[in-house]
């Protein structure tokens, strides 16, 4: 049996479609229980697996797009946030309490969840403290700029939610696709075994199904 998903689907399509379209093949197979209805059931399994395979490809495309959108949004938000952090460290260098409120000490978190926590702490507490706003304003960080920075953080959160949604849908699509392929593979395994018996003396008809006798 072919290994790749595309090869497995093509092999099934060739065998099933040619079995359904060739009366000679059907006459031999029907003796062993594979009449048009039973082969049609295999066709339905193929159609379902093919559809779910295409859906899986689409869902992963959507996930990649969502991941790219998150990366772009987060990079923009980080750049703006880091400018504000650097300036705030200057503007508030003598304010130990303000440093604590805005989480200005130490390194920035590398994980998205950690970074979001730090960034939200910075913006929320900066916007809520009139004294901090005044001191930051002296260095060009206005309330409007902080609100714009907050929006970038919110956009990053929203992009992460979208990415997680697409990731879940892609994983579910993979699960459903794999289950459908397993069902098709099982049907094809039985069909191929019977076809080898039914068409043992008709190798040209076996080849018509794309089934090659082992050498």
C-alpha positions in Angstrom: 0.0 0.0 0.0 1.4 3.5 -0.8 2.7 5.4 2.1 1.9 9.1 1.4 -1.7 10.3 1.9 -1.9 11.6 -1.6 -0.7 8.3 -3.0 -3.1 6.3 -0.9 -6.0 8.5 -2.1 -5.0 8.2 -5.8 -4.6 4.4 -5.5 -8.0 4.1 -4.0 -9.6 6.4 -6.6 -8.1 4.5 -9.5 -9.2 1.1 -8.1 -12.7 2.1 -7.2 -13.5 4.3 -10.2 -12.2 1.7 -12.6 -14.0 -1.1 -10.9 -17.3 0.9 -11.1 -16.8 1.8 -14.8 -15.6 -1.6 -16.1 -18.4 -4.2 -16.5 -16.0 -7.0 -16.9 -14.3 -6.2 -13.6 -17.7 -6.0 -11.9 -18.8 -9.4 -13.2 -15.7 -11.1 -11.7 -15.8 -9.1 -8.4 -19.6 -9.6 -7.9 -19.0 -13.4 -7.6 -17.0 -12.6 -4.4 -19.6 -10.1 -3.0 -18.2 -6.9 -4.5 -21.2 -5.8 -6.5 -21.8 -2.2 -7.5 -23.4 -1.3 -4.2 -20.5 -2.6 -2.2 -17.9 -0.9 -4.4 -20.1 2.2 -4.2 -19.7 2.1 -0.4 -15.9 2.2 -1.0 -16.4 5.2 -3.2 -18.2 6.9 -0.4 -15.4 6.2 1.9 -12.9 7.6 -0.6 -15.0 10.8 -1.2 -15.2 11.4 2.5 -11.5 10.9 3.0 -10.6 13.1 0.1 -12.9 15.9 1.3 -11.5 15.7 4.9 -8.0 15.7 3.5 -8.7 18.9 1.6 -10.3 20.4 4.7 -7.2 19.5 6.8 -5.0 21.2 4.3 -7.2 24.3 4.4 -7.3 24.4 8.2 -3.5 24.2 8.4 -3.3 27.0 5.9 -5.6 29.1 8.2 -3.4 28.2 11.2 -0.3 29.3 9.5 -2.0 32.6 8.5 -3.1 33.1 12.1 0.4 32.4 13.4 1.9 34.9 11.0 -0.6 37.5 12.1 0.2 36.9 15.7 3.9 37.1 15.1 3.5 40.4 13.2 1.2 41.9 15.8 3.3 40.8 18.7 6.5 42.2 17.2 4.9 45.6 16.7 3.5 45.6 20.3 6.9 44.5 21.7 8.7 47.3 19.9 6.4 49.9 21.2 6.4 48.5 24.7 10.2 48.3 24.9 10.5 52.0 23.8 8.2 52.9 26.7 10.0 50.7 29.2 13.4 52.2 28.3 12.0 55.8 28.6 10.2 55.0 31.8 13.3 53.7 33.4 14.8 57.1 32.8 11.8 59.1 33.7 11.2 57.2 36.9 14.7 56.3 37.9 14.3 57.6 41.4 10.8 56.1 41.9 11.2 52.7 43.5 7.4 52.3 43.9 6.8 53.2 40.3 9.4 50.7 39.1 7.6 48.1 41.0 4.2 49.1 39.7 5.3 49.1 36.1 7.5 46.0 36.4 10.5 47.9 35.1 13.2 45.8 36.9 14.7 42.7 35.5 14.4 41.1 32.1 11.4 41.0 29.8 9.5 37.7 29.7 10.2 35.7 26.6 7.0 33.6 26.6 3.8 35.2 25.2 1.9 34.7 28.4 4.7 36.2 30.5 5.1 39.1 28.1 1.4 39.9 28.1 1.4 39.9 31.9 4.3 42.4 32.1 3.0 44.6 29.3 -0.6 44.8 30.8 0.9 45.6 34.2 2.9 48.4 32.7 0.0 50.0 30.7 -2.7 49.5 33.3 -0.7 50.9 36.2 0.8 53.7 34.1 -2.6 54.9 32.9 -4.0 54.7 36.5 -1.4 56.8 38.2 -1.5 60.5 37.6 2.0 61.1 39.0 3.5 58.4 36.7 1.6 59.9 33.8 3.0 63.3 34.5 6.6 62.1 34.8 6.3 60.0 31.6 4.7 62.9 29.8 7.8 65.0 30.4 9.6 62.5 28.1 7.0 62.4 25.4 5.0 59.4 26.6 1.5 60.8 26.6 -1.7 59.2 27.8 -2.8 58.8 24.1 0.4 56.9 23.3 0.0 54.6 26.3 -3.6 53.9 25.2 -2.4 53.1 21.7 0.2 50.8 23.3 -2.6 49.2 25.3 -4.5 48.6 22.0 -1.5 46.8 20.6 -1.4 44.5 23.6 -5.1 43.8 23.2 -4.6 43.1 19.5 -1.8 40.6 20.4 -4.1 38.9 22.8 -6.9 38.7 20.2 -4.4 37.3 17.6 -3.3 34.7 20.1 -6.9 33.6 20.7 -7.4 33.4 16.9 -4.3 31.3 16.5 -5.3 28.9 19.3 -8.7 28.5 17.7 -7.2 27.7 14.3 -4.7 25.4 15.9 -7.5 23.5 17.5 -9.5 23.3 14.3 -6.4 22.1 12.4 -5.8 19.3 15.0 -9.4 18.3 14.8 -9.3 18.2 11.0 -6.3 16.0 11.2 -8.0 13.6 13.6 -11.1 13.4 11.4 -9.0 13.0 8.2 -6.8 10.2 9.7 -9.9 8.3 10.9 -11.5 8.5 7.4 -8.2 7.3 5.9 -8.0 4.4 8.3 -11.5 3.4 7.2 -10.6 3.7 3.6 -7.4 1.8 4.0 -9.2 -1.0 5.7 -11.8 -1.2 2.9 -9.0 -1.1 0.3 -7.1 -3.8 2.0 -10.0 -6.2 1.8 -10.9 -5.1 -1.7 -7.4 -5.6 -3.0 -7.1 -9.0 -1.5 -10.4 -10.1 -3.1 -9.6 -8.5 -6.4 -6.3 -10.5 -6.6 -8.4 -13.7 -6.1 -11.2 -12.7 -8.4 -9.0 -11.5 -11.2 -6.2 -14.0 -10.7 -6.5 -15.2 -14.3 -7.2 -11.7 -15.7 -4.0 -9.8 -14.9 -4.9 -7.0 -17.4 -8.1 -6.3 -15.5 -6.1 -6.3 -12.2 -3.7 -3.7 -13.7 -6.8 -1.7 -14.8 -7.5 -1.3 -11.1 -3.9 -0.2 -10.5 -3.1 -3.4 -8.6 0.2 -4.9 -9.4 0.9 -8.5 -8.5 3.9 -8.9 -6.3 6.9 -10.3 -8.1 
